[in-house]
Amino acid sequence: MTETRRVPLDAMHRAAGAKMGPFAGWEMPIQYPAGLKAEHLHTREAASLFDVSHMGQLRVVAADGRASTLYAQLEAALPVDFEGWQSGQQKYSYLLNDTGGIEDDLMLVHLTDGSQAEVRIVVNAGNRDADLKWFHDHCPKLRFEWIPAALVALQGPQAEQALAALDPEAATLRFMQSATLHLLGAACFTTRSGYTGEDGYEISIPLDKAEAVAGRLLEIDEVRWAGLGARDTLRLEAGLPLHGNDIGPQTSPVEAGLSFAIPKSRRAGGLKAGGFPGADTILRQFAEGPRRRLVGLVSHDPVPIRAHAAIVDARDRQVGEVSSGTVSPTLGHPVMLAWIERQALEHEATEPLRAVVRDKRLAVQVTGLPFVPKRYKR
């Protein structure tokens, strides 16, 4: 049995009264004494600090030191294009299998300095080892190393004010830009991004300064700890899918509404069309449309509708399944992500959909995403 790992800030969480629980092989703070709903709403109103050190942080360079090798290898492995990708810019992408399924979704930052280039990648906690093997198999000319650092996410409308108090350069960043900030003397690679739909930052902190930087941020009146429970309800309100729940090896980016991350140059007719794992399936789905889609659903019944609840049509035929669901703390009614057959979506106006909860059939409506507007600083 594999031993559960602890994050670098574990002692701080326990001192703050966090309820700890296992997640992807790590002991993680699920919530604090104030409770999930209070943490969720505080993030929407002020700023919360989330420990996401369980995520894997990779540095990638070419073994021969050439930027051209780095770009060629990653473009063959991922549906990305480095042409016009500015240094310091972060992008969302994914590892795809041969049938176009999402083995993992990733955040990548391209960094160049003269003739030198590297890419930093953040991978999901449960896929760390599998992702590294996948990259080694697909990119034999590249070198990969884990970055030994804590990772925290400062999220909420007052995140900029809080972080700029430690380094004013934080205020100059825009959504999906990166910089090395200097926090209490520590060089902290930082991106303006997150997983809550709110403005904020993800901050990589050297291990020897992690407690000091986190502690200083928490001294700011607007900043409080928040756990994985609130992170999950926040990302769901923002319509952001979770790998292993909403997306996975059996679902494609086109089906999941994530095709925005595939540049036009990698699509049919583009200068670098295809050439990545699963490209045949992905390009066919672009042309023909997918047979099912990941969509947002809302219900106004006061009954939670959770993952795995069946979605049925007017004839009580199952046409889909909920992949994530909660009662929205912001909106006060159930919200869901669900996989629904394309034909059922086309007939929703005349054949309303219902969610099966025990012996009840609860009316649900397809709605645009996100459920709660995103507030990124662009």
Secondary structure, DSSP 8 states (H G I E B T S, - for coil): ----EE-TTHHHHHHTT-EEEEETTEEEEEE-TT-HHHHHHHHHHSEEEEE-TTSEEEEEEETT--HHHHHHHHHHHSS---TT--TTBEEEEEEE-TTS-EEEEEEEEEEEETTEEEEEEEE-GGGHHHHHHHHHHH-TTEEEEE--EEEEEEESTTHHHHHHTT-GGGGG--TTBEEEEEETTEEEEEES--SSSSSEEEEEEEGGGHHHHHHHHHTSTTEEE--HHHHHHHHHHTT---BTTTB-TT--TTTTT-GGGS-GGGSTTSTT-S-STTHHHHHHHHHH--SEEEEEEE--SSS---TT-EEE-TT--EEEEEEEEEE-TTTSSEEEEEEEEHHHHHTTTTS-EEEEETTEEEEEEEE-S-SS------
